[in-house]
Amino acid sequence: MLRKNMKKLRLLLALTAIGTYALLSYSFVDNYFEVSKNLDIFATMFRELNIYYVDEIKPGDLMKKGIDSMLETLDPYTDYIPESEIEDYRYMTTGQYGGVGALILQHGDNIVVSEPYEGFPAQKGDLRAGDIILEINGTSTKGKKTDDISKILKGQPGTTVKLLIEREGEKKPLEKLLTREEIKISSVPYYGMLNATVGYIKLTSFTENAAKEVKDALLDLKKSNQVKSIVFDLRGNPGGLLKEAVDIVNIFVPKGQEVVSTKGKVKEWDKSHPTINVPVDLEIPIAVLVNRGSASASEIVSGSLQDLDRAVIVGQRSYGKGLVQQTRPLSYNCQLKVTVAKYYIPSGRCIQALDYSHRDDDGKVHKVPDSLITAFKTKNGRTVYDGLGISPDIHIKPEKTSNIAYSLLNKNLIFDYASHYKNLHETLSANGMKFRLSDAEYDDFIKFVSDKDYDYSTRSEKTMEELKGIAEKEKCFDEAKTEYEALLNKIKHSKKDDLIKYKNELKTILEEEIVSRYYFQKGRIMATLKDDPEVLSAIDVLTTGNKYTETLTSLTKKDKPKQDNED
């Protein structure tokens, strides 16, 4: 056994030596000795562990953990992608994969369909949200996790998969035979008109052809409607391909305009990225929606349009990811996604919020200090700042989710009621943007959850519990016990009362989930727009007098953003 392990290790060390030579060939001269020394230490330690450790080790798992721990000291975007995860990574950049086209979730001990994609095998085969997947190809799903099931459902287009499902209202399980297809998720799941003159485009990712989808959506809106302005929604969009971001900005700005430049340690990453196409519309007013979930390519688009005074930014401060990643090939079909540069938008600012190059003694990363945040100027001379993401021109305070809403969502009771509603109503009484849950239907929801477990603690109750614990430690609780219990009874929540108190919030969430049962992802988006405060604010700035022009030309200096000013 020892001889066999030694033979394997000689091969491993030979490969390591080849890799070391290649790495050192590209290293700076002053790093040559440090890199060589530490690679040698690592290889010899790995050899000794494999030979002498008391139990049998799994070299692949050990190496993966070592690599992951090493990369954790850098930034969260530099990542090791083993061969087994290459397909998932490819989907992140292309939006394509082979499968049935459905999202699934863990619901207690069951694997449940959460949303079929419209137009793909799952939806065409009448697989519905809320269906419990009992078996796949005759094998029980009991004890399996969503990752396990997802891998089984994916596969080569043209191959089949047989599902046995349980559905509310059906006496017996149903069999579904689905033929896998190439699934391409649209980057623009919905576009339409908010009113007679304001168009709306939702972009969820920057995968391949995202710019073409945005362009096609804009052209279709202009062709079919009297569009005078556009709301461009980038909320919750985590980014993606840099090229798509530049091409999207190009839709609204002239050819030859620099959108972003990148600067890295290696000179080959010092690049300028100008627009190269003929624009679609240089005049149409634009309001771009952003929030804390808008990152990377979303910030390039929103930040560039802000710097060029080509759009008004509405919402909350964006995430603050000013770093560029590239993939580098590794041995055995693995990949390294590595941060190679920082990006700078037209005003010259980098909006990176966290300083990964400096960590405290505990290894914690901190935001860019207030003292280092610098002012820059837009094309019209407005003041903008680097660091901490893109600050909106019109800030909308985010709505907070109530404790009861969190609990109902986490327990999947909103989800379950929407599936229950769909089984009782073959069609919806109105389209996605106009559908409203009636008071009678909301009362039905209250009955639906009346025997369900969704208890929760309010902030006041949690504080009272902490106070009790402190008082007991200090041995003074008994003296205040009567007063404590009287106060606790006064602030103790009632689930039934909260269902009435937060009725408007819960009805909005229910409407979104219910509409998705009939109109899928498109319907989910449509249902949120009617009462959306950011959308309403965007419509206001686009249609009220000279608000839009005044916002883009106002030279009133903005307050410098502070790192503790969380949206």
LOTOR-796711 format. One record per residue: residue in three letters; x, y, z of N, C-alpha, C in turn. Coordinates in steps of 0.05 Angstrom, whole numbers, plus 5000, padded with zeros to 4 digits. Example, Ala and Ser with C-alpha at 12.3 -4.5 7.8 and 13.67 -1.06 7.14 Angstrom:
2
ALA526448865156524649105156526449345156SER525749555142527349795143525850015157
//
This chain:
567
MET501749765000500050005000501750255000LEU503850245017505650475019507150524993ARG508050294980509450324954507650434933LYS505050354933503150454914502650744917ASN502450834943502051124948504451284940MET506851174945509351314937509451354907LYS508551154892508651174863506751394853LYS504451404866502451614859503551884865LEU504951904889505952164897508252254880ARG509952064870512052154851510852284826LEU508752154816507352274793506152544800LEU504952564823503752814832505853034834LEU508152964846510253164850511453244823ALA511653054805512653124778510853324764LEU508253264766506353454755506453724769THR506753714795506953964811509454124802ALA511653984797514054114789513754254762ILE512254114743511754234717510054484721GLY507954464737506254694742507854914756THR509654844774511255044788512955194768TYR514155044749515955174730514355374713ALA511955284705510255454688509455704703LEU508755674729507955904745510256094749LEU512555974755514856144761515756294736SER515256184713516056324688514556584685TYR512156604698510656844695510757014720SER512256924740512357074765514457294762PHE514157494780516057704781518657594794VAL520857704787523457604796523657604827ASP522557814840522857834869521057634883ASN519157504869517457304881518457014876TYR520456994860521356734850521956544874PHE523556634892524356454914521956394933GLU520256594939518056544957516056344946VAL515456384920513556194907514655914906SER517255884898518555624897518655494924LYS519355644944519655524971516955424982ASN514855594979512255514990510955294975LEU511255274948510255054934511654794942ASP514254804948515754574956514754484984ILE514254675002513254615029510554475027PHE508854585009506154475007506254184996ALA507854144975508053874963509153674983THR511253744998512353555017510453505040MET508953705049506953665071504753475061PHE503853515037501753355026502653065024ARG505153025016506352755014506452615042GLU507352765062507652655088504952585100LEU502952755096500252705106499152445094ASN499452415068498352185054499651925063ILE502251935069503751695077503251625106TYR503351825124503451765153500951815169TYR499051965158496652015174495251755180VAL494251735205493351485216491051365201ASP489251525189486951425174487451485144GLU485951335128486151375099484951655092ILE486251815076485252075069484352075040LYS482652265033481752305006483252544994PRO485252484978486952704967485352924953GLY483352854938481753054923480353244942ASP478953124962477553284982479353464998LEU481653355005483653505021484753745005MET485353694980486353904963484254114958LYS481754034954479554234949479254414973LYS479354304997479154465021481454655024GLY483854555017486154725019486054964999ILE485154904975484855114955482755314964ASP480455214973478255394981479155575004SER480655465023481555625046483555835037MET485255765018487155955008485756184994LEU483756124978482356334963480656504981GLU479756405004478156555022479656805033THR482356795032483957015042484057245021LEU482957204998483057404977480357554976ASP478857504955476157624954474157404948PRO471557454951469557244947469057174918TYR470257314900469757274871471957104858THR474157064871476256894861475656614871ASP475156434852473956174859475155954843TYR475355714855476255474842473855324832ILE473855244807471555104795472454834786PRO471854624802472654354794471054264769GLU472054054757470853954732467853894736SER467153794759464353714765462453954765GLU463554194768461754434770461954614745ILE463454524725463854684701461154754687GLU459354554685456854604672455154824686ASP455254814713453755014728454955294723TYR457555304721458855564715458255664687ARG458155474668457555544641454755664639TYR452855544655450155654655450055934666MET451856004685451956274696452656474675THR454256404655455156594636453456594610THR452256364604450756344579447756334583GLY446856254607444056214613442955964600GLN444655784590443855544576444655294591TYR442855094589443454824600441554634588GLY442054374590440254174581438554074604GLY435954074601434253984623431354014617VAL429654024638426754034634425654324638GLY427254504650426454784652424554824676ALA425554774700423854824724425654874748LEU424655054765425955094791424754904811ILE426354804830425354624851426254734878LEU424754644899425554724926425154494945GLN426454524968426154324990423754425007HIS421754255010419354325026418954105046GLY420054155070420053945090421753715080ASP420553475079422053235069421753195039ASN420253375027419553334998421153524980ILE421453434955422453604934420053694917VAL419753954915417354064903418154244880VAL416454234858416854424836416054704846SER417854894843417155164853416355344830GLU417455304805416555464783417555344756PRO415755254739416555164712417155414695TYR419155384677419655604659417755584635GLU416555814628414555814607415755734580GLY414455554566415255474540417255244539PHE417955124562419854914563418554654572PRO419954424571418754164575416954134600ALA417854244623416354214647413554344644GLN413454594634410954734630409254604608LYS410554534586409154404564407954134573GLY409253994591408353744601406453764625ASP405554014631403654064653404754004680LEU407354044684408454034711407954304724ARG406854304748405954554760407354614786ALA407554864793408654954819406954824841GLY408354704860406954564882406954264879ASP407454164855407653874850409953754867ILE409353544881411353404896412553184879ILE415153184875416552974859417052734877LEU415652514872415952274888418252094877GLU418352074851420351894838421352024812ILE423851954806425052024780426151774768ASN425151704744426051454731425851214749GLY423651204765423150974782424650974809THR426251174814427851194838426651404857SER426151334882424951514901426751754906THR425451984911426952224917427252264947LYS426152074963426252094992429152115002GLY429652315019432252355030434152505012LYS433352574988435052714969434753014973LYS436853164966436953454968436453574940THR435853834939435253954914437553934894ASP440053954904442453934886442453654873ASP441853444888441853174877439753154855ILE437353254860435153234841435653404816SER436753634821437353814798439253684779LYS441253544789443253414771441853184755ILE439853054767438552834753436652944731LEU435353174737433553294718435053414694LYS437453494698439053604676440153374659GLY440753434634441853224617441853314588GLN442753134571442953194542440153244530PRO439953464514437353504500436653264483GLY434053194483433152964468432752724485THR434052704508433652484526431152524543THR430052304553427552324568427952274598VAL426052374614426152324643423252284651LYS422752084668420052014677419652094706LEU417652254711417152344738414552234749LEU414452164774411952094788411452314808ILE409152454805408652684822406052654838GLU405952794860403552814876402453094874ARG399853124868398653384864396153414881GLU395853644894393453694909390953664892GLY388953524902386453484887386453234870GLU388753104866388852854851389052614870LYS387352414865387252184883389652004880LYS390751984856393051814851395451974841PRO397851884846400252014834400052024804LEU401152234792401152264763403852204751GLU403952084728406452034714406852244692LYS409352354690409952554670412552464656LEU412352434630414752364614415552614599LEU417952724606418852974595421352924578THR421453054555423853044538425553294543ARG427953244551429753474557430353644532GLU430553894536431254084515433654254523GLU434754404505436654614512435154844524ILE435654904548434155114562435855374561LYS434655574550435955844549434156044563ILE435056134586433456314603433856594593SER431756734587431857004576432957194598SER434757374589435657584608433657794612VAL431757814593429458014595426857854598PRO426157774622423757604626421157754621TYR421258024622418758174618419458454609TYR417858554590417858844583414958904575GLY414259164579411459244573411159534579MET408659624580407959904585406859934614LEU407960134628406960194655404560374654ASN404460544634402160704628402160774598ALA400760974589400561024560403161104548THR405061224563407561334551410061224563VAL409961084586412360994600412760694596GLY414960614583415560334579417260224602TYR417359964604418759824625420259584614ILE422859564622424459334614425859224639LYS425458964644426758834667429058664657LEU431458714667433858554660434858404685THR434958144684435657984708438557884708SER439857894685442657794684444057904659PHE446657884659448257974636449657724623THR447957534615448957304600449257374571GLU450257184555450657234527447957324513ASN448157524497445857644482444057814499ALA444857884523443158054540442658324527ALA444758434514444458694501442458684478LYS442658464463440758424440437858414451GLU437458274473434758244484433758514493VAL435458684506434658954514433959124490LYS435659104470435259264445432659184432ASP432158924429429758824417427258914432ALA427458904459425158984476424559284471LEU426659454471426259734466425059794439LEU426059664419425059704392422059614389ASP421459394403418659304402416759494416LEU417659604439416059794454415660054437LYS417760134424417560384407415760334383LYS415860094372414260034348411260004354SER410659884378407859814383406460014401ASN407860204412406660394432407660674428GLN406360854442407261144442409161194465VAL411461054464413461064486414861334485LYS414861474508416261724510418561714531SER418561504547420761464567420861174575ILE423061094588423560814595424360784624VAL423160594639424160504665425760244660PHE428260254666430060024662430759904689ASP429759664695429959554721432359364724LEU434359444740436659274746436759184775ARG434559204789434459114817434858814819GLY436558744838437158454842438758324821ASN439858474802441458364780444358354789PRO445458114792448258094803450458134783GLY449758184758451758244738452258014719GLY454658004707455357804687457557894669LEU457057874643459157934623459458234618LEU462058314620462758594616461958694588LYS462358534568461658614540458758684538GLU456958534551454158584549453458844562ALA454758914584454359164598455059404580VAL457359384566458159594548456159624525ASP455359394514453459404491450659514500ILE449859474524447359574534447459884537VAL449659984548450060274550450060394522ASN451260244503451460334475448760384462ILE446660244472443960284461443060574465PHE444160704486443160974493445261194490VAL447761124483449861334481451361294454PRO452661504445453961494418456161294416LYS456761214391458961044385461561194392GLY463561044404466161154410466361264438GLN464261244454464261344482465461124500GLU467461194516468561004535466460954557VAL465860704562463960624583465360554608VAL467560404605468960304628471860244620SER473660284639476460204635477260024657THR479059844652479959654673482959684677LYS483759654702486659674709487359454729GLY489459304722490259074738493259074743LYS494258874757497058844762498558764737VAL497258594721498458514695497458714674LYS499258824659498659044640496658964619GLU496458704613494558614592491658674600TRP491158724626488458774635487859074637ASP489759244630489259524628488059584601LYS485359604600483959634575481759844577SER481159964554478860144552476760004536HIS474260044545471959914532470060124522PRO470360214497468560414486466160284472THR464160434466461960344451462760314422ILE461860114408462760064380460460044360ASN457960074370455660044352454160304349VAL452460324330450660554326448460534347PRO447960744363445960734384443160704373VAL441260624390438460604383436960864388ASP437460984411435961234418437661404437LEU438461634428440161814444438562014461GLU435962024457434362234469432362134490ILE431361894488429161804505429961814534PRO428361934552429061954580428961674593ILE430861624611431161354623431361394654ALA429861224668430261194697431160914702VAL433560884715434660614720434160554750LEU432960324755432360234782434660054792VAL435760114816437859954828437159914858ASN438459704870438259664899440759524908ARG440759414933443159294944443859034928GLY442058924913442558684898443658744870SER443858994863444959074837447959084839ALA449358914823452258904827453658874800SER456358924800458058874778457159004752ALA456358844732455458954706453159144709SER451359084729449159274734450159544742GLU452359544757453459804766455059944744ILE456159784725457459914702455360054686VAL453059924681450960054665449760294679SER448860254704447560474719449560704724GLY452060624732454060834738454960984714SER455260854691456060984666453861174657LEU451361084657449161254649448861494668GLN449461454693449461674712451761874707ASP454161764703456461934697456162104671LEU454761984652454362114626451862284626ASP450462294650447962444653445962364632ARG445862094627444061984607441661854620ALA441661824646439361694660439261794689VAL436961794700436561844729436561574743ILE438061554765438161304780436261324804VAL434561114807432561114828432760864844GLY432460884871432460644888434260674912GLN435760454917437660454939440560424928ARG442460474946445260454937445860164928SER447360144907447959874896450159734913TYR450759494905452459314922455359424925GLY456559514904459359614905461359404898LYS461059284874463059084864464459204840GLY466859314844468359444823470659274813LEU470259004813472358824806471658654782VAL473658594765473258444741474558164744GLN473057954735474057684737474457564709GLN476457394707476957234683477356944692THR476656754674477256474680479856394667ARG481456234682483956134672483855824674PRO484755694652484555394652486655274671LEU485855064685487554914702487754624692SER489254464704489554184696486954034700TYR486653814685484353634688481653774686ASN481453954666478954094660477754264682CYS479454344701478554524722479054814713GLN477854994728478155284721478655444746LEU480055664742480355864764479056124755LYS476956204769475756474764477256664782VAL478756854770480557014786480057314780THR480157474801479957764798482457874786VAL482257994763484658084749484858394748ALA482758534754482858824751480558964766LYS480859224769478659394779477559544755TYR475059614756473959764734473260054742TYR473460234723473060514728471060614707ILE468860744716466860844698467561124688PRO465961244670466861484655467861724672SER466861764696467761994712470561944723GLY471461694721474061614732473861474759ARG471561434769471261314796470961004794CYS471960884816471560594820469660574843ILE467560414841465460404861465860164881GLN468260044881468759814899468259904928ALA466559754942465759824969467559704991LEU468559464986470159325006473059314998ASP474859365017477659365011478859095019TYR479058914999479958635005482958625009SER484358835001487358825004488258885032HIS486458985049487159035077485058915095ARG485958725112484258595131485358655159ASP483458645179484358685206485558425217ASP486258425243487658195254485857945254ASP483257985254481357755253480757665225GLY482057795205481557725177479057845165LYS477858035180475358155171475958375151VAL474258395130474458595109472658835117HIS473659075112472159315119471559475094LYS469559645096468859825074470960045071VAL471060165048472860385044472360605064PRO474360695079473860905099472661155088ASP471061295104469761545095471861745085SER474161745099476261945093477461905065LEU477161655054478361605028476261615005ILE473761675012471761704991472161964977THR472361964950473062194934470862284916ALA470662544912468562654894469562654866PHE467662604847468162614818465962774806LYS466262834780464162994766462962844743THR460362874740459062754716459462944692LYS458462864669458863024645457663304648ASN455463324663454163594667455363744691GLY457263614705458463744728457263684755ARG455463474755454263394781456363234797THR456163254823458063114841457162824846VAL458962634841458562354848461062264863TYR460862034876462961934893463761654886ASP466361584891467261314888466761164914GLY467260904914466860734937463860704944LEU463260474956460560434967458360414946GLY459060334921456960294901455960544888ILE453760514873452460734859450360844876SER450561104884448561234900446461344881PRO443861284886441761374868441361674869ASP440461794847439762074846437162124862ILE435461924862432961944877432861694895HIS433261744921433461524940430661454951ILE429961194950427461094960428060904983LYS427060975007427560795030426260525025PRO427860315028426660045023424559975044GLU422559835034420359745052421359505068LYS420759495094421559275111419459065111THR420358815111418558585112417858525141SER415258495146414358435174415258155182ASN415258115209415957855219414057635210ILE411457705209409557495201409857425171ALA410557625155411057565126413557385123TYR415657445138418057275137417356985145SER415856955166415156695176413456535156LEU411456665144409756535125411256455099LEU413156625092414856565068416756335074ASN418056345097419956145104418755875108LYS416255865117414755615121413455525095ASN413755685074412655625047409555625047LEU408355765066405455775068404255965046ILE405656175039404756345017404856184991PHE407056034988407355854965405155644963ASP404555514986402555304987399755424981TYR399155654991396455764986396155844956ALA398355944943398156004915397555754898SER398855534906398355284892395555184897HIS394655214921391855144929389855324913TYR390455574910388755764895388555674866LYS390855604854390855524826389155274821ASN389255094840387654844838384654894839LEU383955124852381055194855380155374832HIS382055514819381255704798382855644773GLU381555544752382855464728384055704714THR382755934715383756174703383756404724LEU385256614717385456844735383457064726SER382357204745380257404739381357644724ALA383957694725385157924711387957864704ASN389158024686391957974679393858044703GLY396357984700398258004722398358274735MET398258494719398558764731396058864744LYS393758744737391158844748389958664769PHE391058424773389858234791389958334820ARG387758314834387658384862386258154877LEU387358084900386057874917383758004932SER381357894930379058014943379257964973ASP377658124988377558085018376657805025ALA374757705010373657435015375857225011GLU377457264990379657084984381857105006TYR382257345016384257375037383257235063ASP380657255068379457105091379956805087ASP379756715063380256435057383156355063PHE384956545057387756495064388156475094ILE386756655109386956645139386056365149LYS383856265137382955995145384955785137PHE386255825114388155625104390555595123VAL391455815135393855805153393055775183SER390455765189389655765217390655525233ASP391055295219392055065233394954995226LYS396355195214399155145206401055265226ASP403455155227405455255246407255465232TYR407055705242408755925231409356125253ASP409856035277410356215300412956365296TYR413256585309415556755306415756945330SER418057065334418457255356418857525345THR417557725357418058005348420558105361ARG421458325351423958445362423658515392SER421258615399420658685427420858435444GLU419658205434419657955450422557855453LYS424157875432426957785434428457955454THR427958215454429258395473428458325502MET425958265506424958185532426257935542GLU426657745524427957495531430857545539GLU432257715524434957785531435157925559LEU433158105564433058245589432658045612LYS430957845608430457645628432957485634GLY434457415613436857265617438957415633ILE439257675627441157845641440357875670ALA437757915675436757955702437157695718GLU436757465706437157215720440057175727LYS441857245710444757225715445557405738GLU444257635739444957835760443257785785LYS441557565785439957485808438057705818CYS436857845799434958055807432258015792PHE431957785778429557745762427057705780ASP427357555802425057495819423757745829GLU425257955835424158205845422458345824ALA423058305799421658445777419958255761LYS419558005770418157815754415257895747THR413858005767411058075762410858295741GLU412558505744412458725724413358625697TYR415358445696416358335671414058185656GLU412658015670410557855657408258025648ALA407658235663405558425655406258565629LEU408758655628409758795604409858605580LEU410758355585410958165564408258095552ASN406258075569403558025559402458245542LYS403258495549402258725533403458735505ILE406058655503407358675477407358405461LYS406458195474406457935461404657945436HIS405657845414404157865389401957655387SER400057715371397957525364398057475334LYS398357225326398557165297396057255283LYS393757215296391257285283391057585279ASP391957735300391958035298393858125276ASP396157995274398158075254397258025226LEU395557815222394457755196392657985186ILE391458125205389758355199391458605196LYS393258645215394958885216396658905191TYR397758685181399558685157398058585132LYS395458625131393858525109394758625082ASN395258885080396058995054398758875044GLU400658855062403258735055402958445046LEU401458285062401058005056399457965030LYS397458135025395958105000397758154976THR399558344978401358404956403158164950ILE404258044971405957804968404357574956LEU401957534966400157324956399557354926GLU398957604919398257664891400557594873GLU402957664881405357604865405657304861GLU405357154882405656864881403456734865ILE400956824868398656714854398956764824VAL399557014816399857084788401956914774SER404156844789406256684777405256404770ARG403056314783401956044776400756044748TYR399856274738398556294713400356414691TYR402056604698403656744678406656714684PHE407456534702410156454707411856704715GLN414456704707416256914717415357184707LYS414257194683413257444672410957554689GLY409157384698406957464715407857554742ARG409957424753410957494779411957784779ILE413357854757414358134754412058324751MET410158254734407958434728406358494754ALA405958294771404358324795405658524815THR408358554814409658724833409659024825LEU409059074799409459344789407359544797LYS404959454802402659634807402959804832ASP404259694853404559844878407559884885ASP409259854866412159874871413060164875PRO414060234899414760514904416960624886GLU418960454879421060544861420060594833VAL418260414824417060454797415360704797LEU413760744817412060984819413761244819SER415961234834417761464835419061514808ALA419861294794421061324767419061444747ILE416561354749414461464731414161764737ASP414261834762413862114770416062294758VAL418662204761420862374752420862384721LEU419862174708419862174679417562334666THR415462374681412962494669412162754682THR413362834703412463084717414163324709GLY413063504693414363754686417263714677ASN419063864689421863854682423563704702LYS422263534718423763384739426163234728TYR425763104706427962934695430363114687THR429863324672432063494663433363634687GLU431663724706432763864730434563674746THR433863424748435463234763438163194751LEU438263184724440763134710442463384707THR441463614713442963864711443464004737SER442263894759442564024785445464004795LEU446664234801449464234811449564254841THR447264214855447264204884448963964893LYS450964024910452863814917451563614936LYS451763354929450663144946452463104970ASP451163004992452662935015454462695009LYS456862695020458562465016457362225029PRO457161995015456061755027457761645050LYS456561535070457961425093457661125093GLN459660985102459560695102457560575121ASP456760735142454760625160451860705152ASN451660835129448960915119447860695102GLU446960485115445960255101443060315092ASP442460235067439760265057437960045068
//
